[in-house]
Amino acid sequence: GRDAVKPREWVLFWALGMIWGSSFLWIKIGVQELDPFTLVGWRLFFGTVGMVAVLLWRRPPFPRKKSTWVALAALGTINTALPFVLITWGELSIDSAVASVLNSTVPLFTLVIAHLFLHDEPITAGKSVGLLIGFAGVLVLMARDLDFDKLRPGVLGQGAVLLAAVSYAAASVFAVLFIFWYIAKDALPFFRSRGFHEFFTSTRWFPSREPAEFGALSIIV
């Protein structure tokens, strides 16, 4: 049909999954040599270099409104800088596999936050069951490190990764509320440039409304 996923898109999807999924392993290796802030700084530096290269190559028109840049800076903070730091710090005390599993709770938190702030994203009975099962799994995963007498490092590390998941979820809803609805026309020419569009179209959490490319520039700002 018209909406069928093309083989090339599947290749990009799996490639992106491999890149993002393996990042937890590389973070675990990196924190053995560098402190979390330094490691995150290097990640953002190399990411910025790549984005700047695309900008120089494609030369798209930049957003004109100051409000657009302020919103993108806020999105860059809660969708990149903050969760990167939290996950990296968390992996000082937990395994990379645990971090990746906890990070997969992003859709769960997105459902809750979207229910609170988006009028057309209510939590239905079916979603409620999924939420209960998902959060029950998180409790089972954290149970071995729970100690009512003291907080073990593993619990703090897992808590940091869960906060990162909340931050990612909040960023998704923020993008829908403020970026797409209010300033999309100002930013879309920039994000629709071929280099950004093709790479980021497979990252949407709200396919019907959120241009996923908005995350691209937020990494830089």
C-alpha positions in Angstrom: 0.0 0.0 0.0 0.9 3.7 -0.1 2.0 3.6 3.6 4.2 0.4 3.3 7.7 0.8 4.7 10.3 0.6 2.0 13.3 -1.7 2.3 15.6 1.3 2.4 13.7 2.7 5.4 14.0 -0.6 7.2 17.7 -0.6 6.7 17.9 3.0 8.1 15.7 2.0 11.0 17.8 -1.0 11.9 21.0 0.9 11.4 19.7 3.6 13.8 18.7 1.0 16.3 22.2 -0.5 16.2 23.8 2.9 16.7 21.6 3.9 19.5 21.5 0.5 21.2 25.2 0.0 21.2 25.7 3.5 22.7 25.0 2.0 26.2 27.9 -0.4 25.8 30.2 2.3 24.7 29.2 4.6 27.5 30.0 1.8 30.0 33.4 1.4 28.5 33.9 5.2 28.4 33.2 5.8 32.0 36.0 3.5 33.0 38.4 6.1 31.7 36.5 9.5 31.7 34.2 11.2 34.2 30.6 11.5 33.0 30.6 15.2 32.1 33.8 14.9 30.0 32.4 11.8 28.2 29.2 13.6 27.4 31.1 16.7 26.3 33.0 14.6 23.8 29.8 12.9 22.5 28.2 16.3 21.9 31.3 17.7 20.3 31.5 14.9 17.7 27.7 15.1 17.2 28.0 18.8 16.6 30.9 18.4 14.1 28.7 16.0 12.1 25.7 18.3 12.1 27.8 21.3 11.1 29.2 19.3 8.2 25.6 18.6 7.1 24.8 22.3 7.4 27.8 23.4 5.3 26.9 20.8 2.7 23.1 21.5 2.4 23.1 25.2 3.5 19.4 25.2 4.5 17.7 28.5 5.6 17.9 28.9 9.3 14.9 29.7 11.6 14.3 33.5 11.9 12.5 33.9 15.1 14.2 34.2 18.5 11.4 32.1 20.1 12.4 29.2 17.7 15.9 29.2 19.0 14.9 29.4 22.6 12.5 26.5 22.1 15.2 24.5 20.4 17.7 25.2 23.1 15.2 24.0 25.7 14.6 20.9 23.6 18.3 20.3 23.3 18.6 20.4 27.1 15.9 17.9 27.9 16.3 15.7 24.9 20.1 15.5 24.7 22.2 17.2 27.4 20.3 16.2 30.5 19.5 12.6 29.7 23.1 12.0 28.3 24.5 13.1 31.7 22.0 11.1 33.7 22.6 7.9 31.7 26.3 8.3 31.8 26.4 8.9 35.5 24.0 6.0 36.1 26.3 3.6 34.2 29.0 4.2 36.8 27.1 1.8 39.0 24.9 -0.3 36.8 25.4 -2.5 33.7 24.9 -1.2 30.2 22.2 -3.8 29.6 20.2 -2.6 32.6 20.6 0.9 31.4 19.2 0.1 28.0 16.2 -1.8 29.5 15.4 1.1 31.8 15.8 3.6 28.9 13.2 1.6 27.0 10.6 2.9 29.5 10.5 6.2 27.5 7.2 5.2 25.8 5.6 4.5 29.2 6.5 7.9 30.6 5.5 9.5 27.3 2.0 8.0 27.6 1.6 9.5 31.1 3.0 13.0 30.2 1.0 13.1 27.0 -2.2 12.2 28.9 -1.6 15.2 31.2 -0.7 17.8 28.5 -2.3 16.6 25.2 -6.0 16.5 25.1 -6.2 13.9 22.4 -3.8 11.4 23.9 -5.8 10.0 26.8 -4.8 6.8 28.7 -7.3 4.2 27.7 -8.0 0.9 29.4 -5.6 -1.0 27.1 -2.8 1.6 27.7 -3.4 1.3 31.4 -2.7 -2.4 31.4 0.4 -1.8 29.4 1.6 0.8 31.8 1.0 -1.4 34.8 2.9 -4.3 33.2 5.8 -2.0 32.1 6.3 -0.4 35.5 5.9 -3.7 37.3 8.8 -4.9 35.1 10.9 -1.9 36.2 10.2 -2.7 39.9 11.3 -6.3 39.4 14.5 -5.1 37.7 15.3 -2.8 40.6 14.2 -5.1 43.4 17.6 -6.7 43.9 19.1 -3.4 44.8 16.4 -2.0 47.0 17.3 -1.7 50.6 15.1 0.2 53.1 18.1 0.9 55.4 20.2 2.7 52.8 20.3 3.6 49.1 22.7 1.3 47.2 24.6 2.8 44.3 22.8 0.5 41.9 19.4 2.1 42.9 20.8 5.6 42.4 22.2 4.6 39.0 18.9 3.1 37.9 17.0 6.1 39.2 19.2 8.4 37.1 18.5 6.4 34.0 14.8 6.5 34.7 15.0 10.2 35.1 16.7 10.3 31.7 13.7 8.4 30.3 11.3 10.9 31.8 13.4 13.7 30.3 13.2 12.1 26.8 9.4 11.6 27.2 8.9 15.2 28.3 11.0 16.4 25.3 8.7 14.5 23.0 5.6 16.1 24.4 7.3 19.5 24.5 8.1 19.2 20.8 4.4 18.5 20.0 3.1 21.4 22.2 5.4 24.2 21.4 7.7 23.5 18.5 5.3 21.9 16.0 2.1 23.8 16.9 3.6 27.3 17.2 6.9 27.6 15.4 7.0 24.8 12.9 6.6 27.1 9.8 9.6 29.1 10.9 11.8 26.0 11.4 10.5 23.5 8.8 12.6 24.8 5.8 15.7 24.1 7.8 14.7 20.6 8.9 13.3 19.6 5.6 16.7 19.9 4.0 17.6 16.5 2.6 20.5 15.7 4.9 18.4 16.1 8.0 15.1 14.7 6.8 16.3 11.4 5.6 18.3 10.6 8.7 15.8 11.6 11.3 12.4 10.5 9.9 12.5 7.1 11.6 12.8 8.7 15.1 9.2 9.8 15.6 7.2 9.2 18.8 4.1 11.1 17.6 4.0 10.2 13.9 0.9 12.2 13.1 2.2 15.5 14.4 5.8 15.8 15.3 8.5 16.3 12.6 11.3 14.2 14.1 13.9 16.4 12.5 13.4 19.0 15.2 15.7 16.9 17.4 18.6 17.4 14.9 19.3 21.1 15.5 18.5 20.8 19.2 21.6 18.7 19.6 23.6 21.7 18.4 22.0 24.4 20.4 
